[in-house]
Amino acid sequence: MTLQQALDMALRRVGLEVTETDHKDQARLYANMVAKEIIGEAKWWWTFRTATLRTTRRLTVTSPAPGSAYTVGETVTDGQASPYSTTVDSWDSTNNYLYVYSENSVTPTGTLTGGSSGMTSTYSTREYTRTYLLSSDVGSLHWFVNESGGEGTYLEIVGSEEYMMRDPDRDDTGDPRLVCVEGLDAEQDTGQIVVSVVPRDSTTNDTLRYAYTLFLTDWTSSNDSTDLARWIHPLVQPALVYGIEKMYMQEEGNDDGARIAQGEYNKVIQKARDQNLQIWGNRSWRRRGNIGLVDSRNKRFDFWVHEGTLTA
């Protein structure tokens, strides 16, 4: 089911014209609210994601050519006889930061020129990158690992106090061991989470993989033709329709209709919760309160002991 189909279905259920732009836009606003409510209903297995980032070095430049930009992936060199050479990861025109990886051993100087874009600027200073932006759909972090250099290395996620005790000057370089969440990106107003690595990785083009729980960014009309399975499991998608319907009913003062829609929403969520507990196999789960654990024969145990493949 696409977002468009979900919006149309909800509008028909409340008796509104699906071709009316105002109705469609309002339904999309409601969909964004309901989708976030759905995400918060449980620790859904389908909200688990992984992504990667590349370690870089940050070059501060001056006098960037107006009306131009460095292109991601292009080679940048300077004017020396044996030139400095590197690859562009990203270009921050707001702060005149050029993020690069895979540098050669030459120290840059003078004018830096993009091989394909022709963009120019004057080199000033450089340092290994301390902070990185995570994907825009990150809700909460689970773990970080460095996948480069043979065996993967686990990076512990710590608080700001631990970070400052390890590196008060925030200038150490080497092999990263810690990751600290520094908040949201305030400089570019993207709303993305900013993390720092401790120490700064002195090797560029390392791959850091992280696992996280999905945060749903707001849908726009450009998302209408996208299948909802990109964000929400098909088993839960009907709840989006019922949730939109409920909010429209409340807007119109139809409390009885809103209660019926809420009931349908609850039934979908409950069935999805049952399936959510079975995705990791046919297991028994701790009940709420001091009831202990119950096995498949409904016998109660205060705890489980695992030894190899045996369970007691």
C-alpha beads as a LAMMPS data file, in Angstrom:
LAMMPS data file: protein, C-alpha beads

312 atoms
311 bonds

1 atom types
1 bond types

-500.0 500.0 xlo xhi
-500.0 500.0 ylo yhi
-500.0 500.0 zlo zhi

Masses

1 110.0

Atoms # bond

1 1 1 0.000 0.000 0.000
2 1 1 1.341 3.421 -0.933
3 1 1 0.925 6.549 1.165
4 1 1 -1.454 7.862 -1.517
5 1 1 -3.676 4.784 -1.190
6 1 1 -3.729 5.088 2.601
7 1 1 -4.734 8.755 2.421
8 1 1 -7.464 8.057 -0.148
9 1 1 -8.845 5.167 1.889
10 1 1 -9.026 7.277 5.038
11 1 1 -10.732 10.161 3.209
12 1 1 -13.353 7.837 1.714
13 1 1 -14.079 6.357 5.128
14 1 1 -14.960 9.800 6.467
15 1 1 -16.896 10.765 3.323
16 1 1 -14.481 13.360 1.933
17 1 1 -13.454 13.905 -1.681
18 1 1 -10.072 12.310 -2.386
19 1 1 -9.252 14.721 -5.221
20 1 1 -9.580 17.811 -3.002
21 1 1 -6.081 19.115 -2.338
22 1 1 -6.920 20.635 1.044
23 1 1 -8.397 17.363 2.269
24 1 1 -5.371 15.414 1.019
25 1 1 -2.898 17.810 2.661
26 1 1 -4.753 17.649 5.987
27 1 1 -4.876 13.840 5.812
28 1 1 -1.102 13.802 5.241
29 1 1 -0.572 15.954 8.340
30 1 1 -2.685 13.516 10.320
31 1 1 -0.739 10.604 8.791
32 1 1 2.516 12.081 10.079
33 1 1 1.073 12.342 13.584
34 1 1 -0.420 8.834 13.552
35 1 1 2.748 7.261 12.119
36 1 1 4.781 8.583 15.039
37 1 1 2.128 7.284 17.428
38 1 1 2.407 3.848 15.803
39 1 1 6.187 3.862 16.123
40 1 1 5.826 4.551 19.846
41 1 1 3.333 1.728 20.456
42 1 1 6.045 -0.940 20.860
43 1 1 9.696 -1.743 20.287
44 1 1 8.926 -2.932 16.785
45 1 1 11.485 -5.253 15.209
46 1 1 11.024 -3.529 11.841
47 1 1 12.238 -0.184 13.196
48 1 1 15.751 -1.618 13.601
49 1 1 18.183 -0.179 11.048
50 1 1 21.913 -0.038 10.380
51 1 1 23.885 2.551 8.431
52 1 1 27.499 3.552 7.898
53 1 1 29.597 6.682 7.849
54 1 1 33.058 7.272 6.437
55 1 1 35.834 8.815 8.554
56 1 1 37.232 11.990 7.042
57 1 1 39.620 14.887 7.471
58 1 1 38.277 18.426 7.562
59 1 1 40.046 21.081 5.536
60 1 1 39.287 24.718 6.332
61 1 1 39.560 26.861 3.215
62 1 1 39.227 30.536 2.292
63 1 1 38.164 32.440 -0.820
64 1 1 35.911 29.735 -2.310
65 1 1 34.929 30.405 -5.911
66 1 1 31.483 32.055 -5.870
67 1 1 28.557 30.189 -7.371
68 1 1 30.359 26.849 -7.478
69 1 1 30.827 23.808 -5.243
70 1 1 33.046 20.780 -4.844
71 1 1 31.458 17.576 -6.120
72 1 1 31.194 14.486 -3.922
73 1 1 33.659 11.840 -5.102
74 1 1 35.832 14.105 -7.229
75 1 1 39.611 14.398 -6.827
76 1 1 41.015 17.641 -5.452
77 1 1 44.643 18.661 -5.985
78 1 1 46.846 21.681 -5.365
79 1 1 49.416 23.310 -7.661
80 1 1 52.619 21.708 -6.387
81 1 1 54.916 19.851 -8.773
82 1 1 54.164 16.697 -6.788
83 1 1 50.598 17.663 -5.892
84 1 1 48.568 16.984 -2.816
85 1 1 45.626 14.768 -3.795
86 1 1 42.464 13.705 -1.992
87 1 1 38.823 12.700 -2.587
88 1 1 35.812 14.827 -1.637
89 1 1 33.367 13.388 0.880
90 1 1 31.275 16.560 1.302
91 1 1 31.436 20.335 0.998
92 1 1 30.101 22.684 3.696
93 1 1 29.726 26.032 1.974
94 1 1 28.324 27.659 5.126
95 1 1 31.541 27.200 7.100
96 1 1 33.984 26.715 4.193
97 1 1 34.801 23.176 5.320
98 1 1 35.947 20.601 2.781
99 1 1 35.628 17.048 4.113
100 1 1 37.970 14.598 2.386
101 1 1 39.323 11.052 2.574
102 1 1 42.124 8.975 1.037
103 1 1 44.707 11.762 1.089
104 1 1 48.203 11.147 -0.241
105 1 1 51.240 11.932 1.909
106 1 1 51.791 15.457 0.533
107 1 1 50.977 18.464 2.745
108 1 1 48.454 20.713 0.943
109 1 1 49.211 24.321 0.143
110 1 1 47.871 27.150 -2.001
111 1 1 44.877 26.656 -4.286
112 1 1 42.766 23.506 -4.105
113 1 1 41.052 22.668 -7.400
114 1 1 38.299 20.129 -8.031
115 1 1 39.112 17.810 -10.912
116 1 1 35.584 17.626 -12.349
117 1 1 33.829 20.674 -10.899
118 1 1 36.690 23.131 -11.398
119 1 1 35.839 24.579 -7.976
120 1 1 38.729 26.457 -6.341
121 1 1 39.549 27.657 -2.845
122 1 1 42.652 28.465 -0.796
123 1 1 43.885 25.930 1.737
124 1 1 44.120 27.198 5.335
125 1 1 44.257 24.372 7.932
126 1 1 43.196 20.766 8.411
127 1 1 42.318 18.381 11.235
128 1 1 40.868 14.915 11.588
129 1 1 37.086 15.076 11.837
130 1 1 35.734 14.903 15.386
131 1 1 31.972 15.092 14.819
132 1 1 29.744 13.353 12.297
133 1 1 26.098 13.637 11.269
134 1 1 24.027 10.475 11.488
135 1 1 21.254 9.558 9.088
136 1 1 18.192 11.816 9.315
137 1 1 15.960 8.880 10.349
138 1 1 17.915 7.958 13.508
139 1 1 15.694 7.894 16.588
140 1 1 18.015 6.252 19.129
141 1 1 21.398 4.546 18.905
142 1 1 22.131 0.902 19.812
143 1 1 25.782 0.297 18.937
144 1 1 28.786 1.494 16.931
145 1 1 31.580 -0.592 15.374
146 1 1 34.601 0.187 13.218
147 1 1 34.423 -2.326 10.362
148 1 1 37.800 -1.389 8.857
149 1 1 41.258 -2.777 9.565
150 1 1 40.479 -6.500 9.717
151 1 1 38.574 -7.426 12.862
152 1 1 35.765 -5.070 13.780
153 1 1 36.195 -2.878 16.829
154 1 1 33.296 -2.085 19.157
155 1 1 32.949 1.601 20.082
156 1 1 31.300 2.242 23.432
157 1 1 28.533 4.864 23.461
158 1 1 29.137 7.129 26.480
159 1 1 27.789 10.312 28.032
160 1 1 29.416 13.734 27.802
161 1 1 31.030 13.430 31.256
162 1 1 32.863 10.236 30.293
163 1 1 33.904 11.841 27.026
164 1 1 35.384 14.885 28.739
165 1 1 37.273 12.746 31.272
166 1 1 38.881 10.785 28.453
167 1 1 39.754 13.797 26.274
168 1 1 39.275 17.181 28.018
169 1 1 40.882 19.112 25.131
170 1 1 38.899 17.173 22.543
171 1 1 41.974 16.922 20.339
172 1 1 43.246 13.332 20.720
173 1 1 43.747 11.314 17.535
174 1 1 44.220 7.602 16.951
175 1 1 41.895 4.597 16.824
176 1 1 38.366 5.543 18.014
177 1 1 37.154 3.807 21.161
178 1 1 34.180 5.905 22.263
179 1 1 31.172 7.607 20.700
180 1 1 29.318 10.476 22.367
181 1 1 25.994 11.984 21.275
182 1 1 26.373 15.766 21.089
183 1 1 22.776 16.680 20.288
184 1 1 21.109 17.895 17.105
185 1 1 22.808 19.658 14.239
186 1 1 22.335 23.336 15.065
187 1 1 24.625 24.853 12.437
188 1 1 22.746 23.672 9.352
189 1 1 19.283 23.207 10.888
190 1 1 18.929 19.663 9.568
191 1 1 17.666 18.148 12.815
192 1 1 20.163 15.287 12.436
193 1 1 21.951 13.770 15.413
194 1 1 25.589 14.785 15.860
195 1 1 28.067 12.319 17.381
196 1 1 31.741 12.705 18.256
197 1 1 34.327 9.929 18.112
198 1 1 37.020 9.639 20.789
199 1 1 39.783 9.832 19.865
200 1 1 39.410 11.307 16.399
201 1 1 40.165 8.633 13.832
202 1 1 43.568 9.406 12.308
203 1 1 42.734 7.120 9.382
204 1 1 40.300 8.408 6.775
205 1 1 37.929 6.237 4.754
206 1 1 37.344 3.871 7.683
207 1 1 33.790 2.523 7.799
208 1 1 31.902 3.028 11.055
209 1 1 28.657 1.058 11.175
210 1 1 25.927 1.935 13.639
211 1 1 22.590 0.408 14.576
212 1 1 19.584 2.485 15.519
213 1 1 15.844 2.652 15.969
214 1 1 13.921 4.363 13.190
215 1 1 12.569 7.887 13.539
216 1 1 9.937 8.779 10.947
217 1 1 10.570 12.139 9.333
218 1 1 7.477 13.942 8.066
219 1 1 6.028 12.818 4.748
220 1 1 5.371 15.346 1.987
221 1 1 3.475 15.077 -1.281
222 1 1 6.667 13.745 -2.893
223 1 1 6.253 10.602 -0.775
224 1 1 2.664 9.873 -1.870
225 1 1 3.653 7.275 -4.481
226 1 1 6.103 5.465 -2.163
227 1 1 5.126 2.111 -0.689
228 1 1 4.585 2.402 3.063
229 1 1 6.616 -0.792 3.562
230 1 1 9.676 1.444 3.333
231 1 1 8.772 2.748 6.798
232 1 1 5.952 0.657 8.315
233 1 1 5.436 -3.108 8.264
234 1 1 2.390 -4.128 6.142
235 1 1 0.753 -5.772 9.168
236 1 1 0.595 -2.381 10.909
237 1 1 -0.305 -0.207 7.915
238 1 1 -4.111 -0.460 8.417
239 1 1 -3.635 1.306 11.757
240 1 1 -2.439 4.359 9.820
241 1 1 -5.740 4.480 7.912
242 1 1 -7.842 4.076 11.063
243 1 1 -5.751 6.667 12.889
244 1 1 -6.270 9.259 10.152
245 1 1 -9.982 8.456 10.146
246 1 1 -10.171 8.894 13.940
247 1 1 -8.515 12.319 13.812
248 1 1 -10.829 13.509 11.043
249 1 1 -13.845 12.263 13.025
250 1 1 -12.650 14.159 16.083
251 1 1 -12.188 17.279 13.981
252 1 1 -15.784 17.004 12.803
253 1 1 -17.088 16.369 16.325
254 1 1 -18.133 12.806 15.522
255 1 1 -17.122 11.161 18.809
256 1 1 -18.912 7.880 18.065
257 1 1 -17.146 7.535 14.729
258 1 1 -13.824 8.398 16.359
259 1 1 -14.320 5.678 18.982
260 1 1 -15.087 3.090 16.318
261 1 1 -11.967 4.070 14.355
262 1 1 -9.908 3.934 17.553
263 1 1 -11.198 0.428 18.229
264 1 1 -10.133 -0.728 14.763
265 1 1 -6.739 0.921 15.306
266 1 1 -6.299 -0.912 18.619
267 1 1 -7.125 -4.297 17.060
268 1 1 -4.467 -3.841 14.355
269 1 1 -1.868 -2.745 16.912
270 1 1 -2.599 -5.714 19.191
271 1 1 -2.223 -8.242 16.364
272 1 1 1.007 -6.572 15.307
273 1 1 2.315 -6.701 18.886
274 1 1 1.660 -10.448 19.010
275 1 1 3.623 -10.926 15.794
276 1 1 6.344 -8.627 17.102
277 1 1 7.072 -11.096 19.934
278 1 1 7.341 -14.041 17.533
279 1 1 9.844 -12.615 15.058
280 1 1 12.781 -14.021 17.061
281 1 1 11.280 -17.506 17.224
282 1 1 8.799 -19.404 19.402
283 1 1 9.893 -18.024 22.765
284 1 1 8.365 -17.259 26.137
285 1 1 8.659 -13.754 27.514
286 1 1 8.720 -12.270 30.980
287 1 1 5.283 -11.183 32.104
288 1 1 4.662 -7.850 33.767
289 1 1 4.893 -7.775 37.555
290 1 1 6.405 -10.490 39.764
291 1 1 4.999 -13.425 37.857
292 1 1 8.329 -14.797 36.596
293 1 1 8.726 -16.710 33.326
294 1 1 6.261 -19.141 31.811
295 1 1 7.239 -21.909 29.390
296 1 1 5.186 -23.394 26.541
297 1 1 3.430 -25.749 29.034
298 1 1 2.358 -22.744 31.102
299 1 1 4.730 -23.682 33.952
300 1 1 6.214 -20.819 35.934
301 1 1 9.961 -20.321 36.454
302 1 1 11.698 -17.531 38.343
303 1 1 14.695 -17.626 35.987
304 1 1 16.252 -19.555 33.096
305 1 1 19.726 -21.098 33.045
306 1 1 21.351 -21.731 29.658
307 1 1 24.323 -24.100 29.244
308 1 1 25.243 -24.614 25.616
309 1 1 22.100 -25.924 23.932
310 1 1 20.512 -26.989 27.223
311 1 1 17.971 -24.909 29.142
312 1 1 17.004 -25.428 32.776

Bonds

1 1 1 2
2 1 2 3
3 1 3 4
4 1 4 5
5 1 5 6
6 1 6 7
7 1 7 8
8 1 8 9
9 1 9 10
10 1 10 11
11 1 11 12
12 1 12 13
13 1 13 14
14 1 14 15
15 1 15 16
16 1 16 17
17 1 17 18
18 1 18 19
19 1 19 20
20 1 20 21
21 1 21 22
22 1 22 23
23 1 23 24
24 1 24 25
25 1 25 26
26 1 26 27
27 1 27 28
28 1 28 29
29 1 29 30
30 1 30 31
31 1 31 32
32 1 32 33
33 1 33 34
34 1 34 35
35 1 35 36
36 1 36 37
37 1 37 38
38 1 38 39
39 1 39 40
40 1 40 41
41 1 41 42
42 1 42 43
43 1 43 44
44 1 44 45
45 1 45 46
46 1 46 47
47 1 47 48
48 1 48 49
49 1 49 50
50 1 50 51
51 1 51 52
52 1 52 53
53 1 53 54
54 1 54 55
55 1 55 56
56 1 56 57
57 1 57 58
58 1 58 59
59 1 59 60
60 1 60 61
61 1 61 62
62 1 62 63
63 1 63 64
64 1 64 65
65 1 65 66
66 1 66 67
67 1 67 68
68 1 68 69
69 1 69 70
70 1 70 71
71 1 71 72
72 1 72 73
73 1 73 74
74 1 74 75
75 1 75 76
76 1 76 77
77 1 77 78
78 1 78 79
79 1 79 80
80 1 80 81
81 1 81 82
82 1 82 83
83 1 83 84
84 1 84 85
85 1 85 86
86 1 86 87
87 1 87 88
88 1 88 89
89 1 89 90
90 1 90 91
91 1 91 92
92 1 92 93
93 1 93 94
94 1 94 95
95 1 95 96
96 1 96 97
97 1 97 98
98 1 98 99
99 1 99 100
100 1 100 101
101 1 101 102
102 1 102 103
103 1 103 104
104 1 104 105
105 1 105 106
106 1 106 107
107 1 107 108
108 1 108 109
109 1 109 110
110 1 110 111
111 1 111 112
112 1 112 113
113 1 113 114
114 1 114 115
115 1 115 116
116 1 116 117
117 1 117 118
118 1 118 119
119 1 119 120
120 1 120 121
121 1 121 122
122 1 122 123
123 1 123 124
124 1 124 125
125 1 125 126
126 1 126 127
127 1 127 128
128 1 128 129
129 1 129 130
130 1 130 131
131 1 131 132
132 1 132 133
133 1 133 134
134 1 134 135
135 1 135 136
136 1 136 137
137 1 137 138
138 1 138 139
139 1 139 140
140 1 140 141
141 1 141 142
142 1 142 143
143 1 143 144
144 1 144 145
145 1 145 146
146 1 146 147
147 1 147 148
148 1 148 149
149 1 149 150
150 1 150 151
151 1 151 152
152 1 152 153
153 1 153 154
154 1 154 155
155 1 155 156
156 1 156 157
157 1 157 158
158 1 158 159
159 1 159 160
160 1 160 161
161 1 161 162
162 1 162 163
163 1 163 164
164 1 164 165
165 1 165 166
166 1 166 167
167 1 167 168
168 1 168 169
169 1 169 170
170 1 170 171
171 1 171 172
172 1 172 173
173 1 173 174
174 1 174 175
175 1 175 176
176 1 176 177
177 1 177 178
178 1 178 179
179 1 179 180
180 1 180 181
181 1 181 182
182 1 182 183
183 1 183 184
184 1 184 185
185 1 185 186
186 1 186 187
187 1 187 188
188 1 188 189
189 1 189 190
190 1 190 191
191 1 191 192
192 1 192 193
193 1 193 194
194 1 194 195
195 1 195 196
196 1 196 197
197 1 197 198
198 1 198 199
199 1 199 200
200 1 200 201
201 1 201 202
202 1 202 203
203 1 203 204
204 1 204 205
205 1 205 206
206 1 206 207
207 1 207 208
208 1 208 209
209 1 209 210
210 1 210 211
211 1 211 212
212 1 212 213
213 1 213 214
214 1 214 215
215 1 215 216
216 1 216 217
217 1 217 218
218 1 218 219
219 1 219 220
220 1 220 221
221 1 221 222
222 1 222 223
223 1 223 224
224 1 224 225
225 1 225 226
226 1 226 227
227 1 227 228
228 1 228 229
229 1 229 230
230 1 230 231
231 1 231 232
232 1 232 233
233 1 233 234
234 1 234 235
235 1 235 236
236 1 236 237
237 1 237 238
238 1 238 239
239 1 239 240
240 1 240 241
241 1 241 242
242 1 242 243
243 1 243 244
244 1 244 245
245 1 245 246
246 1 246 247
247 1 247 248
248 1 248 249
249 1 249 250
250 1 250 251
251 1 251 252
252 1 252 253
253 1 253 254
254 1 254 255
255 1 255 256
256 1 256 257
257 1 257 258
258 1 258 259
259 1 259 260
260 1 260 261
261 1 261 262
262 1 262 263
263 1 263 264
264 1 264 265
265 1 265 266
266 1 266 267
267 1 267 268
268 1 268 269
269 1 269 270
270 1 270 271
271 1 271 272
272 1 272 273
273 1 273 274
274 1 274 275
275 1 275 276
276 1 276 277
277 1 277 278
278 1 278 279
279 1 279 280
280 1 280 281
281 1 281 282
282 1 282 283
283 1 283 284
284 1 284 285
285 1 285 286
286 1 286 287
287 1 287 288
288 1 288 289
289 1 289 290
290 1 290 291
291 1 291 292
292 1 292 293
293 1 293 294
294 1 294 295
295 1 295 296
296 1 296 297
297 1 297 298
298 1 298 299
299 1 299 300
300 1 300 301
301 1 301 302
302 1 302 303
303 1 303 304
304 1 304 305
305 1 305 306
306 1 306 307
307 1 307 308
308 1 308 309
309 1 309 310
310 1 310 311
311 1 311 312
